[in-house]
Amino acid sequence: VAGENALIMLTYNFRRLLNLIGITLFQKLIKASKSGNIEDIKQEIMEYIAVLVFFKAFFRQKMSLYI
């Protein structure tokens, strides 16, 4: 049962990751990690993370206005 639960949690977190970063960026990450050229997409990853941080802060601020 513990093994089945671990697989369920793995697939849940993997689907969550794909929903957050998108399939296209995930494919680029996999290709870059296989070829060892992470530096090629480093800028794109940093821009994406900056957007996620912005939205997280924006929605946190919006929610605190309603409380």
C-alpha positions as CSV (number, residue, x, y, z in Angstrom):
1,V,0.0,0.0,0.0
2,A,2.9,2.4,0.8
3,G,4.4,1.8,-2.6
4,E,1.0,2.4,-4.4
5,N,0.6,5.6,-2.4
6,A,4.1,6.8,-3.3
7,L,3.3,6.2,-7.0
8,I,0.0,8.1,-6.7
9,M,1.8,11.1,-5.0
10,L,4.6,11.0,-7.7
11,T,2.1,11.2,-10.5
12,Y,0.1,13.9,-8.7
13,N,3.2,16.0,-8.2
14,F,4.4,15.4,-11.8
15,R,1.1,16.5,-13.3
16,R,1.2,19.5,-11.0
17,L,4.7,20.3,-12.3
18,L,3.5,20.0,-15.9
19,N,0.6,22.3,-15.2
20,L,2.9,24.9,-13.7
21,I,5.7,25.0,-16.3
22,G,3.9,23.6,-19.3
23,I,4.9,20.7,-21.5
24,T,7.0,22.8,-23.9
25,L,9.3,24.1,-21.2
26,F,9.5,20.6,-19.7
27,Q,10.6,19.1,-23.0
28,K,13.2,21.8,-23.4
29,L,14.5,21.0,-19.9
30,I,14.7,17.3,-20.6
31,K,16.5,17.9,-23.9
32,A,18.9,20.4,-22.3
33,S,19.7,18.0,-19.4
34,K,20.4,15.2,-21.8
35,S,22.8,17.3,-23.9
36,G,24.3,19.0,-20.9
37,N,23.3,22.5,-22.2
38,I,21.3,23.8,-19.3
39,E,22.9,27.3,-19.9
40,D,21.0,27.5,-23.2
41,I,17.6,27.8,-21.6
42,K,18.7,29.3,-18.3
43,Q,17.3,32.7,-19.2
44,E,14.0,31.3,-20.2
45,I,13.7,29.4,-16.9
46,M,14.6,32.5,-14.9
47,E,12.0,34.6,-16.7
48,Y,9.3,32.0,-16.1
49,I,10.2,31.8,-12.4
50,A,10.0,35.6,-12.2
51,V,6.5,35.6,-13.7
52,L,5.4,32.9,-11.2
53,V,6.8,34.8,-8.2
54,F,5.0,38.0,-9.5
55,F,1.7,36.2,-9.8
56,K,2.1,34.5,-6.4
57,A,2.7,37.9,-4.7
58,F,0.0,39.6,-6.7
59,F,-2.7,37.1,-5.8
60,R,-1.5,37.0,-2.2
61,Q,-1.9,40.8,-2.0
62,K,-5.4,40.6,-3.7
63,M,-6.5,38.0,-1.2
64,S,-5.3,40.0,1.8
65,L,-7.5,42.9,0.6
66,Y,-10.6,40.8,1.0
67,I,-9.8,39.5,4.5
